[in-house]
Amino acid sequence: MSTAIWVVIAIVIVAGFAAATYIAWTGARTRRLRERFGPEYDRAVERQGGRAAAERELRSREERHEELDLHDLDPHRREQYREQWVGVQERFVDAPEAAVEQADGLVTVVMGERGYPTHGFEEKVAHLSVEHGRTMDHYRRARAISDRAASRQASTEDLRQAMVHYRALFDELLAAPAAGTGRTASGAGDRARRG
């Protein structure tokens, strides 16, 4: 065989190896993002109109999330918030709309104390989804019901469901870090306390 044929064969082999490496790398990135964001990954794919655009958006969320100064709650504060939640649940019997509104407010307060942004629903979701992607569907459903409740279009059962949905995110935000791991007991990663 001539040298030219060997060069062509070598180029084909290198190109094939490069393509296989790229496919493996993108597959690993997709698996990592799916695992981290859970159902939020599929929502991003649908919303962005494709996997590549969705993955760019999710990586952008990760980068913005890294800039936050997140921290765990002090055990005393965690217990205070749990007591406040019990009070909100007790109010549900007499004033379900008000209790749902208070649940939303309490979740927002806990977000702020943990270091998450608290303005703009989509901004909150974008930051929360990085570590709490599996509960974002709960949060979205709770907010949708809250919006309907504000215009008196939610039934008592809807409001009860909103409380259940808010509770899912509330519990995850309050979860104590697992011993020595820097990750919450619920499995959502918390960065170690800074400073």
N, C-alpha and C positions, 0 to 999 in steps of 0.2 A: 504494500500500500504506500501511496505517496504521502509526503509530509502534509500536504493540504488536506487530505482526508483525515489524517490523525488530528490536525488542528480543529477541523469541523467536529469530529467526534468529541474532542475535549471540550469545545464550546457548548455542545449539546448537553454533555454530562454536567458541566458547571451550571448551565442555565436550569437544567432539571433539578439539581441539588438546591439552587437558590429558590426556585419556585416551591419546592417541597418544604424548605425551611420557612419561607414566608407564609405558606398555608398553615403549617404547624403553629407558627407564632400567632397569626390572627385567630386561629381556633382556640389557642390557650387564652388569649386576651378576651375573646367572646365568652368562654366558660367562666373566667374570673369575674367578668362584669355581670353575667347572669347570676352567678352565685352571690355576689355582693348586693346586687340591687333587687333580686327576686322578681316579683311581678312588675316592678317598676321598669325593668329592662324591656319587657314586652310592650308596656305602655309607651315607652320612649320610641321603640321601633315603629309602632303604629302612628304615633304623633309626628315623628320626623320623616316618615315615609320610606324608611329603609334602615338596614342594619348599620351601614357605615356612618350615616348621619347620626343615628341614635348613639352609637358608641362614642362618637366625637363629643356629643352633648354630655354623656355620662362621665367621660374622662374630664370634661370641663368642670362638671360638678365636683368631682374628686379634687381637682386642683383648687377650686374656690374653697372647698371644705377644709383643705389643709391650712388655709390662712386663718381659720377660726381658732379662738382660744377656748377650747372645750375643756370642761372639767367635770368630775363626779360631784354629786351632792354630798354635803356633810351628812352623816347619819342622823343627826338631830333634825336638820332641815327635811330630810327624806321622811322622817316620822311625822313632822308637822304637816307636810303635804298629804300624806296618807290620811291623817285626821281630817284635813280639809275636804278630801275627796269623800270621806264618809258623810260629812255634813252635806255636801252637794247631793249625794245619793238620797239622803233622808229628805231633802227638800223636794225631790222628784215627786213624791206622793201627793203633795199639795200644789206644787207649781212646776209641772214638767217642762214647760218652755223656759222658765227662768233657770231651772236646774241645768238644762242643756247649754244655755248661754254661759252659766257659771263654769260648767265643765270645760267649755272651749277656752274660757278665760284662764282657768287654772292650768290647763295644758300649756297655754302660751306663756304663763308666768314661769313654769318649770323649764320650758325651752330656754327662756331668757336667762334664767339662773345657771343653766348648764353651759351657756355661751352661744346658743344658736340665735340667728336673727329672728326677730318677732314681728316684722312688718311685711305685708304682702304674702298672701297665701302661697302663691307659686314659688316665691323665694324661700319660704319656710320649707315647703315640700322638697325643693331642690337640695337644700342643705341636709335636711333630715334623712332623705332617701339614701344618702351615702352610707350611713350606719344603721338606719332603721327602714330599709327598703321593703321589708316584708310587712310592715305595719302601715305603709303609706295608703294602701287601699282602704284600711279602716279610717284613717284620717280624712281621706277624700269623701268617703261616704258620710262620716259624721258632719263634715262641713256642708255637704249638699243638703242633708236633713236640717241642719241649723238654718240654712238659707231659706228653706221652705217654711220652717217654723216662724221665721221673722215675718213672713207674709201670711201667717195663720193657715198654711196649707199642709201641715204635718199632723198625722194622727198621733194618739198617745203611744201606739205601738211603734210608729216611726221614731218618736222621741226616745222610747226605751232602747231602740236599736242604736240611736245616736250615742246614748250613754255607754252602751257596750263597745261601740267603735272608739269613742274617746278613751275609754278605760284601757283598751289594748295599747294605745300609744303612751298613755300616762304611765302604765306599769313598766313599759320598756324604758321610758325616760328616767323613771325612779329606780330601776334595777341597780342593786349594789354590784360593784365590780367583783368578779370571781377572784378568789384568793390568789394574789401574786401574779395574775395574768394581765391586768390592765384591760380586761374585757368584762362586759357586764354579764351577770349570771344568765340573762336571757340569750346570750350569744352575740349580741351586737357589740361591735368593738368601740371602746372608748379610748381615746388617747390619754396617756398618763398626764396627771395634773402637772401643768407648767409652773415653774417658779417655786 
